Amino acid sequence: MKELDVLYETVIDRKANGEEGSYTSYLFNKGLDKILKKVGEECTEVVIASLSQSKEELVGEIGDLMYHLIVLMVEKGITLDDVNAELEKRSQKTHNLKAERKPIEHL
Ligand SMILES: N=c1c2ncn([C@@H]3O[C@H](COP(=O)(O)OP(=O)(O)OP(=O)(O)O)[C@@H](O)[C@H]3O)c2ncn1[C@@H]1O[C@H](COP(=O)(O)O)[C@@H](O)[C@H]1O
């Protein structure tokens, strides 16, 4: 997804160079605990928006979560390619529902 690549590069640049007035630079300066707090908050906001808000608001909350996840990835040295490779590995395997979760078939 093009926008994710652009955002990732911007976040990499903020970590390397910093930028006056940048929220991303602010997060990196605060450190891992602050980034994790924001990821946790944004997860909760996605859950709340899913239950009670419009599709538009939910899309906004998902965007916030994805942004903060990318900040976390950059902080931990994880690339989009790392995640793509993991998803690609999983895509080889389908029908992952565990046997015990499958409905009992009545013969
Ligand atoms: N996608 C985002 C993005 N999503 C959310 N946010 C910011 O995340 C903050 C979260 O808001 P909250 O109300 O939860 O938190 P807050 O009270 O403002 O801040 P805290 O005190 O909790 O840290 C807001 O300030 C938003 O502006 C983002 N800030 C930046 N980006 C991207 O990062 C790029 C670089 O931004 P800067 O680093 O600010 O130049 C931008 O062009 C965008 O593409």
The ligand as an ORCA input file, in Angstrom:
! r2SCAN-3c Opt
* xyz 0 1
  N      -0.635      9.821     10.735
  C      -0.251     10.646     11.590
  C      -0.971     10.828     12.824
  N      -2.082     10.243     13.296
  C      -2.291     10.801     14.487
  N      -1.337     11.722     14.765
  C      -1.213     12.589     15.922
  O      -1.352     11.795     17.049
  C      -1.786     12.606     18.126
  C      -2.751     11.783     18.906
  O      -3.752     12.558     19.437
  P      -4.294     12.311     20.868
  O      -5.431     13.239     21.105
  O      -4.522     10.834     21.069
  O      -3.051     12.659     21.772
  P      -2.542     14.073     22.238
  O      -3.262     14.420     23.473
  O      -2.529     15.077     21.112
  O      -1.033     13.685     22.505
  P      -0.413     12.917     23.736
  O      -0.151     13.931     24.785
  O      -1.357     11.822     24.165
  O       0.837     12.368     23.162
  C      -2.376     13.886     17.520
  O      -1.532     14.965     17.844
  C      -2.358     13.598     16.022
  O      -2.071     14.735     15.258
  C      -0.496     11.754     13.751
  N       0.634     12.488     13.546
  C       1.311     12.299     12.382
  N       0.892     11.421     11.413
  C       1.670     11.255     10.170
  O       3.022     11.568     10.420
  C       3.452     12.555      9.477
  C       4.477     13.441     10.135
  O       3.863     14.180     11.168
  P       4.772     15.088     12.129
  O       5.717     14.134     12.773
  O       3.827     15.718     13.135
  O       5.456     16.090     11.271
  C       2.179     13.297      9.063
  O       2.322     13.882      7.804
  C       1.171     12.162      9.043
  O       1.300     11.472      7.816
*
